[in-house]
Amino acid sequence: MSIRVSNLAKAFGGQKAVNGISFEAGPGRILGFLGPNGAGKSTTMRMLTTYLRPDSGSAEVCGYDVQAEPLEVRRRIGYLPEHTPLYTEMYVREFLRFVAAAYGLKEPGRKVEAIIERVGLGGEQHKKIQVLSKGYRQRVGLAQAMIHNPEVLILDEPTSGLDPNQLTEVRDLIRKLGRDKTVILSTHIMQEVAALCDDVVIINKGNIVANSDLNVLKAAHHTDSLEEIFKKVTAS
């Protein structure tokens, strides 16, 4: 498995944000990581990406512990946060060259060319990021997360605010990425999960309340409606 989480916990003051959760995610499958606002999703993703230190428990990315070997974890992970941090005054191509340099990539020009083609930014590469539509900004965000060819991608609300055409394009891109990478997708859009995900983890008040193959989860609850399942397991 590319990601192994075991009894992971984090508290802020006296408030437990994540309460001893465990799950796994592997290559070639997209994991939907779901939960109400404040459930602990973002805290978990920040621990996996080494932005936060766990209080207890462990998490491994491609066999590297997030606390003991954070630099190795960062080399193997691509992270697209909900609010993508972009230098909007830079040109798309310029920004991606900057990211490639930050990673110390060999042949950065070739890497930038390849990622521009992969995410469909060819027509926008000479534009400033600030003039791009939200859909193309998301593509730039995905490009910066993928440019170092990570084995794991963690995507937080990657299609939030997109119009239907942009939504379809970004979904198709994520689906392609999921063929050979481990992808964790956090979203509030249940249709997104139904369209993209193979497995589902649902967290509520810091605890995992569902962890299953999507089809197995539907069968266990005798419904094809993920919205109904979500409401049921997060009701308490």
C-alpha positions in Angstrom: 0.0 0.0 0.0 1.2 3.5 -0.8 -0.5 5.0 2.3 -0.8 3.3 5.7 -2.4 5.2 8.6 -2.5 3.6 12.0 -4.2 5.0 15.1 -3.4 8.6 13.9 -4.5 11.3 16.3 -4.3 15.1 16.6 -5.8 17.5 19.1 -5.9 21.3 19.2 -6.1 22.4 22.8 -8.7 20.1 24.4 -10.5 19.5 21.0 -9.7 16.2 19.3 -9.7 16.8 15.6 -8.6 13.3 14.6 -9.2 10.4 17.1 -7.0 7.4 16.4 -8.0 6.7 12.8 -6.6 3.9 10.6 -6.9 3.3 6.8 -4.9 2.3 3.7 -4.8 3.5 0.1 -3.1 1.8 -2.8 -2.0 2.4 -6.4 -4.5 2.2 -9.3 -7.5 3.2 -7.1 -9.0 6.5 -6.1 -10.0 6.8 -2.5 -12.8 9.3 -1.6 -12.1 10.9 1.8 -15.4 12.3 3.0 -16.9 14.0 6.1 -18.9 17.0 7.3 -17.2 20.3 7.8 -14.9 20.1 10.9 -14.8 16.3 10.8 -11.0 16.1 10.6 -10.4 15.7 6.8 -8.1 18.6 6.3 -6.2 17.8 9.5 -5.6 14.3 8.3 -4.4 15.4 4.9 -2.1 18.0 6.5 -0.5 15.2 8.6 -0.1 13.0 5.6 1.6 15.8 3.7 3.9 16.6 6.8 2.4 20.1 7.3 1.2 19.0 10.8 2.8 16.6 13.3 0.5 13.9 14.7 0.2 13.7 18.5 0.2 9.9 18.3 -0.2 7.0 15.9 1.7 6.7 12.6 1.3 7.4 8.9 3.5 6.1 6.1 3.7 7.3 2.5 5.4 4.7 0.2 7.0 3.2 3.2 8.4 6.4 4.7 7.2 7.7 8.1 5.7 11.2 7.9 7.4 12.2 11.2 10.8 10.5 10.9 11.3 11.0 7.1 9.3 14.1 6.0 11.6 15.0 3.1 11.2 11.5 1.6 7.5 11.8 2.0 7.4 15.1 0.2 9.3 13.7 -2.7 6.7 11.1 -3.2 3.5 13.1 -2.7 1.7 15.7 -4.7 -0.8 18.0 -2.8 -3.5 20.2 -4.2 -5.1 22.1 -1.2 -8.6 23.5 -1.4 -7.3 27.0 -2.0 -4.5 26.5 -4.4 -1.4 28.7 -3.6 -0.4 30.1 -6.9 1.8 33.1 -7.8 -0.8 34.7 -9.9 1.4 37.5 -11.3 3.6 34.8 -13.0 3.1 33.3 -16.4 1.9 29.6 -16.4 5.1 28.3 -17.9 7.3 30.6 -15.7 5.5 29.3 -12.6 6.0 25.7 -13.5 9.7 26.3 -14.2 9.9 27.8 -10.7 8.2 24.8 -9.2 10.5 22.4 -11.1 13.6 24.3 -9.9 12.3 24.2 -6.3 12.1 20.4 -6.6 15.6 20.3 -8.1 14.4 18.4 -11.1 16.8 17.4 -13.8 15.9 18.6 -17.3 13.2 21.0 -16.0 12.3 22.3 -19.4 11.4 18.8 -20.6 9.4 18.2 -17.4 7.5 21.4 -17.8 6.7 20.6 -21.4 5.4 17.2 -20.4 3.2 18.4 -17.6 1.7 21.2 -19.7 0.7 18.6 -22.3 -0.6 16.2 -19.8 -3.0 18.6 -18.0 -4.0 20.4 -21.2 -2.4 23.8 -20.6 -0.8 24.2 -24.0 -3.0 27.1 -25.1 -2.6 28.9 -21.7 1.1 28.4 -21.0 2.1 32.0 -22.0 -0.7 33.7 -20.1 -0.5 35.1 -16.6 -2.2 32.9 -14.0 -4.3 35.8 -12.8 -6.2 36.0 -16.1 -7.0 32.3 -16.2 -10.5 30.8 -15.5 -10.9 28.8 -12.3 -10.8 25.6 -14.3 -7.4 26.4 -15.8 -6.1 27.6 -12.4 -7.1 24.2 -11.1 -5.1 22.6 -13.9 -2.1 24.7 -13.0 -2.5 23.5 -9.4 -2.6 20.0 -10.6 0.4 20.5 -12.7 2.5 21.9 -9.8 1.3 18.9 -7.7 2.3 16.4 -10.4 5.5 17.9 -12.0 7.8 15.8 -9.9 5.9 12.6 -10.9 4.8 11.7 -7.3 3.5 8.2 -6.5 0.7 9.7 -4.4 -1.7 12.6 -5.1 -3.8 14.2 -2.4 -6.5 16.5 -3.8 -8.7 18.6 -1.5 -11.9 19.8 -3.2 -10.3 19.8 -6.7 -13.5 20.7 -8.6 -15.0 23.2 -6.2 -16.6 26.1 -8.1 -16.0 24.7 -11.6 -18.6 25.0 -14.3 -20.0 21.8 -15.9 -17.5 21.8 -18.8 -14.6 22.4 -16.5 -15.9 19.8 -14.1 -16.0 17.1 -16.8 -12.4 18.0 -17.9 -10.9 17.9 -14.5 -12.7 14.7 -13.6 -11.4 13.0 -16.7 -7.9 14.2 -15.8 -8.2 12.8 -12.2 -9.5 9.5 -13.5 -6.5 9.1 -15.8 -4.1 9.9 -13.0 -5.8 7.3 -10.8 -4.8 4.5 -13.2 -1.2 4.4 -12.0 -1.1 6.5 -8.9 -2.6 6.4 -5.5 -5.1 9.2 -5.3 -6.9 10.5 -2.2 -9.8 12.8 -3.2 -11.5 14.9 -0.5 -14.8 16.5 -1.6 -18.3 17.4 -0.4 -19.8 16.5 -3.9 -21.2 13.0 -3.6 -21.7 12.8 -7.4 -17.9 13.3 -7.7 -17.3 10.3 -5.5 -19.7 8.1 -7.4 -18.1 9.1 -10.7 -14.5 8.8 -9.7 -13.8 6.7 -6.5 -13.2 3.0 -6.0 -13.0 3.2 -2.2 -14.5 5.4 0.4 -13.5 6.5 3.9 -16.0 8.6 5.8 -14.8 10.5 8.9 -17.1 12.1 11.5 -16.1 14.1 14.6 -12.5 12.7 14.2 -13.6 9.0 13.9 -13.9 6.8 10.9 -17.5 5.7 10.4 -17.1 3.9 7.1 -14.1 2.4 5.3 -15.0 0.2 2.3 -15.0 -0.4 -1.4 -17.7 1.9 -2.8 -19.8 -0.9 -4.2 -19.5 -3.0 -1.0 -20.6 0.0 1.0 -23.7 0.5 -1.2 -24.6 -3.1 -0.9 -24.2 -3.1 2.9 -26.6 -0.2 3.2 -29.0 -1.5 0.5 -28.9 1.7 -1.5 -27.1 3.2 -4.5 -27.4 6.7 -2.9 -24.1 7.8 -1.4 -26.0 10.9 0.0 -28.2 8.6 2.0 -25.3 6.6 3.3 -23.4 9.7 4.2 -26.3 11.2 6.1 -26.9 7.9 7.9 -23.3 7.3 9.1 -22.6 10.9 10.1 -26.0 11.4 11.9 -24.7 11.0 15.4 
